[in-house]
Amino acid sequence: MKFYTALVGSYPKPVKIAKVISRLKSGKIEKSKAYEELMKFEKRILEEVKEYELDYTTDGMVGWDDIADLTTSFLEGVEKGALERFFDNNFYYRKIVINQKLGYKSQNDYVQYFKQVKEISKDLKSKIKIVILGPLTFLQLAENNYYDDVGNIIDDYAKSTNSLLRDLIDYYDVVEVHEPSLFQKGIKGALLQSSQQVYEKLFNGINKEKHVLTYFDIRFDRIQYLLNLPADYFGFDVTEQNKTKLGRLYGYMKDMNVYLGVIDSRNTKMDKISTIRRIIEKVHEKGAKSLIIGNSSFNDFIPEIVVRRKLKLLQKTKRLVANV
């Protein structure tokens, strides 16, 4: 079994960086000056990625408040709404308000920002992942003031995001899709049944490695909808709240490329390396082709110093199981 480690989603932003982003959005600092400061922090993250020997990494989503903010940066037909709780967490995002037909904003900050990240990561051995919001989760984080049919929302979102992926095709190695809503309440059966076709539109013409990640819950009555998606890796949150579901989840490991969120992104308590090692050994025993381990979700829920300790834990685990 092949074995890798990864940073998923975001990296905690220090107060200084958060202030730079705030000043940029309010027009109190020039974009070039703001990007200069943000790239200094990006370099620090990439140095840590190298130090902790991570095989995969994102850009830490440094330039954005959260994944909803990132998403609105490249979409037409949306604006930011009221603050909403991000699922069952003490973390808030601004609702994505749909007022017009969704489309791709050909001139957008995400493309400009990501190209700069790629420029400073040229010497990095780790694979760089572009972070995007899954269509079903986009639907749940959005407020619809335009469409009569929600199916058309996720269709147009998939096509618009595909344009982003095409625009940046030379600047990333992997597409990382965040789709926690697949296992959440509020998504109707018809949308789940159409999800494979929607993802085919999302990934159309994108010949890159694709990871679709779920977290916060695992629902076995919906797991086949996930496994039917045209992706290379399927991700599950196996931290404390889902540990009782591990036994059943192992039954799906045969010949699978799987991502397991073994590092709890919502808890400052250090994860046990012995527990992580047992999970890895069991996945190997059950016949998985390849396993990536990393954090369970976004790292905005815990302090930066804790995240660094947890990344160090991944490195220790990697060295312990080098012979798997």
N, C-alpha and C positions, 0 to 999 in steps of 0.2 A: 504493500500500500504506500502510495506517495503521501508525504506529509508536509504541510506548510503552515505558516503563521501569518496573521494579517491584522491591520488596523482597519476598522470598518467605520464609515460615516464621519463624524466630526471629532475634533480635538478641542478641549476646553480653551476658551480665549481669556487671556489675562485682561484685567481692567483697562490697561493701556491700549490694547488692541481693540477692545470693545468701543472705547472712546474714539479711536481713529475711524471705525466703521460708522459710528453715529455722526461724526463731523462730516464724513464724506457724503452721507445721505442727506444731511441738512445743508450741504453746499458751503460748509465753513472751511473746507480744505480742498485743494486741487486734487484731481484724481491721480495724477502722476506722483504727487507727494504722498498721498495715502497708500498707493500701491507700493511705493518704495518701503514704507514702514511695514506693510503687510507681508511683503516678500522677505523681509528680514526674519519675521516670525516663521514664515514657511520654511526658510532655510534651517531654522532651529528644529522644526518638526522633522524635516527630512534627515537631519543629522542624527536625531534620536531613532528614526526608522532604521538607519544604517547601523547605529550602535547596538540596537536590540535585534538585529538580523531578521527583520520582518521580510517576508517574501512578497507581500502585497501591501499597498498603502493607498489611501486617498490623499487629497490635498488638505485634509482636516476641515474642509469647508470654512476656512478661516475668513473669507471675504463676505460671509453671509450670516445673518442672525440664526437661521435654521433652514431646514430643507424646504419649507414653504416660501421663505424669502428667496432662496436660490431659484426655485421654480418660477416665481413671478418675474424674475430678472430676464427670462428669455421668452416669455409668452405674451402674445397680444390678446386683448379681450378681457384682461383681468386687472384687478387692483387689490390693494391690501385692505382688509377689514378689521373687525374687532379682535381683541385678544381672546384666544381660546386655549383650553387645556389640551396638551398633546397626549391623547389617550389617558391612561390612569397614572399621570406623573405630575410632579410639582415643576412643570416646565410648560411655558406658554409660547404660542406662535400666533401670528396674525392670519386670520382666515383668508383664503384665496377667494375673492368675490368675482364671479363670472358675470360680466355685464354685456358681453358681445361674443360673437363666434370666436372660438379659440384659434390661434394661429401662431406661427413662429416669427419672432422678432429678429429679422436678419441682422440688424446691428444691435448687439446686446453685450452687457458687461460680463456675462459668464464666459463667453468665448474669449474675450480680451484677457480676462483674468487667468483662465486655465492655460492659455498659451504661455503666459509668463511663468506659471508654475512649471510647465514642461521644460522651459528654458533653463531653470535653475536646478532641475532634477536629471539633467542629461547623464551625469555620472553615477546615478543611483541604480543599483542592481535590481531593486524591488520593482515589481510591476505596478504601474500607476493606474488607479481606478477612477473613472468618472462617476460621480454620484447622481442618481436621478430618482425621482419619486415614482413608485409604481402607479399604474392607471387607477386601480381600485382605491388605493390610499389617497390619490389625488382627489378622487370623487368625495371621499369622506372628509377631507380637509377643506373642501370648497363649499361656497354658498352659491347656488345656481339662481341667477336672475335672468336667464336668457333661453335655455334649452327646454323644449317640451319633453324630450326623450333623453334620459340619463345615459342610455347606450351611446348616443351621439357625442356626449361629453367625453367619455373615455376613448372613443374612436378618434375624435379630433385632437385630444391630448396626445394619444399615441403617435399620430402622424406629425404633430408639431414637434414632439420630443425626438422623433426619428430625424427630423431636419437638424436638430442640435447635434445629435450623434454623428451625422454625416459631416457637418461643418467642422467638427473637431476630430475626425477619424484618424488623423495622423498624430494626435497629441495624447492619446491614452492607449493602454493595453487591454483594459478590462472595463466592462460596463457593470456597475453595482446598482441594482434596483432594490429600493426599499418598499416592501409590500406587506406590512403588518396587517393591513385590513383584510387580507385574504382569510385570516383566522379570527376576525372580529365580527361582532354583531352589526347588523345594518346593511350588509351586502346581500342582495337577493340572489336566489338560485340562477335566474336567467343571466345575470352578470357573470357569475362564476362559470357558467356553461360557455359563455362567449369569450372568456379570458384568454384561451389559447389563440383564438383568431386576432384578438386585440394585441397580444404580445408579438404575433407574427408581423403586424403592422409596425409596432414599436421597433422591432429588430430588423426590419426589411433592409437588406443590403449591408448590414453591419457584420462584417466578418471578423469579429473580435470575441474573446472569451466573455461569457455572460454569467453573472451571479444574481440570483433572485433571493432576497433575504426576507424572512419573516421574524417576528419577535413578539415578546410579551405573552404569547399563548401558542399552544399547538392543538389543533382540532383535527382528529383523525377522520371525521366525516367529510373533511374538505381537503385532506392531504393529496388526494389524487389530482385535484385541480392544479395544485402546485407542481406536482411531478410531471404533468402533461405539458407544462410550459416549455417553449423552445430555448432552454437555458443549459449551461454547462455545469453549474453548481447550484444546489438548493440549500438554503440556509434556515437553521432552526435555533431558537433560543433555548438552551438547556441549563440555564441558571436555576437558582433555588426554587422558584415557583413552578418550574416544569420538570423537576427531577423525578417526580413520580411517574412521568410519562416516558421516561427514557427507555424502560424495558420494552414497551410497545414500539417505540421509534426505531430501536435496533433492528426490528423485523423488516425494515425498509432499506437497510444498508447494502444489501447484496448488489454488487456492481455499480454502486452509486458514487458520484462525485458530490461530496457533502461539505457544507460549511456549518460548524457548530459554534455558537456563541457560548463559550465556556467561562468567559470573564464577565462578571456582572457589572454592567455599565450603570446600574442604578443603586449600587451599594458600595460604601467606602470600605467595608470589610474585605480583607484580602482573601482571595479564593485559594482553596487548598490544592497544592500541586499534586498531592496523592489522588485526589478525586478526579482531577483532569486527566491524570495518567491512566486511571482505570477506565475512563470513558474512551480514551484513545485506543487502549488495548481491546476493549469490547467492540469498537467499530471495526478494528482490524480483523478480529475474530469472526465478525459477521460478514466479511467479504467485501467491504467498501473498496473501490478502486483508488480513491483519493480523498484526503481529509484536510481541510483548512480549519484552524481554530483561531479565535480572536475574541473581541468584545461582542457582547450580545446586542447592543444597540448604539445609539448616539452617546458620546461621552460628555455631553453638556450637563448631565445630572450629577457629576462628581468633580472634585477639584483636580487641577492639573497635576499636582504632586502625587495624587493617588493613581491617576492614569499612568504616570511614568512607572510607578511601582508595579502596576499590573502588566504593563508591556515588558518589564524586566522579568516578570513571572513567566510570560510566554517564551522568552528567550531561554530561561532555565528549563522549561518543559521541553522545548525543542532539542536541547542538548541531551536531556535524559532519554528521550525516545528516538534518538538519531538512528537507531538500528531497527526500528519497526519495519 
